[in-house]
Structures are given as structure tokens and as C-alpha cells.
Amino acid sequence: MLAKKTSKNQLTLPKEIVSNFPEIEYFDVAVKERKIVLTPVRISPVEYDIEVIRDKVKKLGITGEDVNDAVAWARRKPR
């Protein structure tokens, strides 16, 4: 199947493709080996998933000090 890129760099996905993802509104877009890869993503409000986020942070070993360092790095002035 073909999808044409518009003058505004938008793609319209064929109906046959998106019909496989009826509840999906967003896709993560990546380039792998010169191919565009779309991965379905479900967006959910943070207040419902805070425990999932905390579990992931714990699993990754991210500490409060890591967060402080990241904030300091983000706030530093460019040279």
C-alpha cells in the first residue's frame, strides 16, 4: 500500500492499516535502518499511572539525587 506525503509533510495512513488499531489515536514514530516505524501508543492521565511511573523509576535505579542533577543540568546556561 502507498501513503503519499503532503506539502505539509503529513501522511495519511490507509484505512486498511488503521482499522487494525481502532482505539489508537497516537503512534510513536522512529527511523530504523532507513525505514519509518510506527508503534501504537496509548496516552493515559498521569494521576492514574503514578504507581506505574514510580515502579519504573525504582526499577531503573533513578534516585532523587539523579533528578536534582538532571534539573541542574537542564537549567545551566549555555556557554
C-alpha positions as CSV (number, residue, x, y, z in Angstrom):
1,M,0.0,0.0,0.0
2,L,1.1,3.5,-0.7
3,A,0.9,6.6,1.5
4,K,1.6,10.0,0.0
5,K,3.5,12.7,1.9
6,T,1.6,16.1,1.5
7,S,3.2,19.5,1.1
8,K,2.9,19.9,4.9
9,N,4.9,16.7,5.5
10,Q,1.8,14.8,6.6
11,L,1.0,11.2,5.8
12,T,-2.5,9.7,5.6
13,L,-2.4,6.0,6.6
14,P,-4.6,3.7,4.5
15,K,-7.9,2.7,6.1
16,E,-6.9,-1.0,5.8
17,I,-4.0,-0.3,8.1
18,V,-5.6,1.9,10.8
19,S,-8.6,-0.4,11.0
20,N,-6.2,-2.8,12.9
21,F,-5.9,-0.1,15.6
22,P,-9.4,1.1,16.3
23,E,-8.7,2.5,19.8
24,I,-5.3,4.1,19.0
25,E,-5.1,7.8,18.3
26,Y,-1.3,8.3,18.7
27,F,1.7,6.5,17.2
28,D,5.4,6.8,18.2
29,V,7.5,7.5,15.1
30,A,11.0,6.3,14.7
31,V,13.5,5.6,11.9
32,K,15.2,2.3,11.9
33,E,17.5,1.1,9.1
34,R,16.1,3.9,6.8
35,K,12.5,2.8,7.5
36,I,9.8,4.7,9.2
37,V,8.4,2.6,12.1
38,L,5.0,3.5,13.7
39,T,4.3,2.0,17.2
40,P,0.8,2.4,18.6
41,V,0.8,4.4,21.9
42,R,-2.0,4.8,24.5
43,I,-1.9,8.1,26.4
44,S,-3.3,7.9,29.9
45,P,-3.5,10.6,32.5
46,V,-0.6,10.6,35.0
47,E,-2.9,10.5,38.1
48,Y,-4.0,7.0,37.0
49,D,-0.5,5.7,36.4
50,I,1.6,7.3,39.1
51,E,2.4,3.9,40.7
52,V,3.5,2.6,37.3
53,I,5.8,5.5,37.0
54,R,7.2,5.0,40.5
55,D,7.8,1.4,39.8
56,K,9.6,2.2,36.6
57,V,11.8,4.8,38.3
58,K,12.7,2.3,41.0
59,K,13.4,-0.4,38.5
60,L,15.7,1.9,36.6
61,G,17.5,2.9,39.8
62,I,16.8,6.6,39.5
63,T,17.3,8.4,42.7
64,G,16.2,11.8,44.0
65,E,19.8,13.0,43.5
66,D,19.7,11.9,39.9
67,V,16.6,14.0,39.4
68,N,18.3,17.0,41.1
69,D,21.4,16.6,38.9
70,A,19.2,16.4,35.8
71,V,17.3,19.6,36.8
72,A,20.6,21.4,37.5
73,W,22.0,20.3,34.1
74,A,18.8,21.4,32.3
75,R,18.9,24.8,34.0
76,R,22.6,25.5,33.3
77,K,23.4,28.4,31.0
78,P,24.8,27.6,27.6
79,R,28.5,28.6,27.1
